[in-house]
Structures are given as structure tokens and as C-alpha cells.
């Protein structure tokens, strides 16, 4: 299994992880936490959308993983299991918080923080990309975040969300198309055309330098 955190030793194969957890190896749990804590927290927060703390959700995920370690399937994917647990707990927490808000008849509108890139070409592109992702339909956005931020394969995303791999691929294609369309005006490209082979106006950026940092994958 790949490591998601720089400086963390690669994890052993899933059967070894399950065996280690099942034998009560707390060190194996700590390795899982070091590897997955940050990406799982980002994923949880994208689902919560301000209705809770992603860190609390992920902490509960690892608590449940540890307390139910004897029930783990040795043939299953730990990565998929962790993201599935995070998704279920985050959705439950979001619903609980929303019910509390409705009962209290209170709503706090989100505040927009000023970007350190405001007023620059790079800032405009980053903001356009973030806005485009936020405007994707909920399930398409979730697929996109799982693939790009969670580094899950299409098969793993399909397992987490209970959909087919082809549906995942379709969501990703549509998400990337939306992002290209959103970024095209700032880059001087025709929205309906792929950038390769097209002339674009100068933005003052080295080719490929910023695009590799944006969540658009292979153009």
C-alpha cells in the first residue's frame, strides 16, 4: 500500500495490517493514523461542510477500527474501509448538526478568507479551480475529492460510495470538463478545446508549473 504522508514508512500489504491489528499491535494502528489522518480529515471536512470537526470524525473512525479489529476482513482494502467509515460517520454528524441548527433556528453564513494570491494570475486560477470544484454536484465533487485528494483508485472510490467503477469514471470526466471550462477564460483557451495544440496568451507563468498544482489532472 502506498504511503500518503511524506516521511512515513510504506505500509505493509493489507493482510499484514489486518493481522497486526487483530493481534493487538497498537504500533500498526499508529502507522495507519500517521498515514491517513490528514487525508481522511480533509475528506471528512469536505462532507461536513462546516457542520462539525473533521478531526473528531477521524478520531472516532480509528477508535472503531481498533475496537472492532477482530472483525476485519483479511481480504478487504484498509484504505477503502477507512474512507467508507469516514464517509458514514461524517454524513451522520452532518445530519445531526443540521437537525440541531434547525431546532435552534440559527444559521451562521460562511465568511470568505482573503487569499494570499489575490490580485495575481495564479490567484485567479486557484480561485477559479476551487470555485469550480465547490460548484460540482455533490456526488461528483465527492468522487473528485476521493480521487484527487484521497488518492483512491476508481475501484476503491466505487467501493466507498457504493457505485460502479464506470460511474466513477463518468463523474471524473465530467468534473474535469467543468474545471477546464472554468479555467479556460483565464488561460485564453477555448473552453471546448483541449489546451494542447492551441495558442494561449501569456500569463507570466512557466508552462506546466501552475497547472500541475491545480486539481485538473492530465489536460
Protein Blocks (a to p, Z undefined) as FASTA:
>chain_A
ZZfbehiacdddfklmmmmmmnopaklmmmmmmmmmmmmmmmmmmmnnopacfklmmmmm
mmmmmmmmmmpcfkbcfklmmmmmmmmmmmmmmmmmmmmmmmnopacdddddddfkgoia
klmmmmmmmmmmmmpcfklmmmmmmmmmnopafklmmmmnopafklmmmmmmmmmmmmmm
mmmmmnopafkbcfehpacddehiaehklmmmpcnbjZZ
